[in-house]
């Protein structure tokens, strides 16, 4: 059975969403057993409340990452 969400890894393409604007980026580091991702020099942490990666220091609805599924 395939995973319900992609497992983050270094080099993975992601999208950064902030106030409706979307930027393409790449995961630079995976820390804390996959619960913290570094993208563009900024840390994004997985929030228990909504299951999203949100920029560290921002509220749960702040700047977030969208992970892309691998094709295939």
C-alpha positions, -999 to 999 in steps of 0.1 A, spaced: 0 0 0 15 34 -10 21 61 17 -7 86 21 18 114 19 52 117 4 82 111 27 104 142 27 140 138 15 169 160 5 165 172 -30 127 169 -30 109 196 -49 83 215 -28 62 246 -31 63 274 -5 28 290 -1 25 325 16 -6 347 13 -16 330 -20 18 333 -36 35 301 -46 73 297 -50 91 265 -61 119 253 -39 140 222 -29 144 206 5 180 212 17 180 193 50 157 169 68 160 171 106 143 156 137 134 123 120 116 142 92 96 166 114 117 196 104 127 206 69 151 233 58 141 250 26 157 282 13 176 285 45 144 285 66 132 258 89 97 244 85 82 222 113 55 197 111 25 209 131 5 183 150 -26 205 148 -30 204 110 -3 180 97 14 208 76 50 220 75 49 256 86 78 281 89 93 280 124 81 308 146 49 314 126 14 303 137 -1 271 123 -17 290 94 15 308 84 39 302 55 37 265 46 52 239 24 33 217 -1 51 184 -8 49 170 -43 42 133 -50 68 116 -72 55 108 -107 47 72 -114 
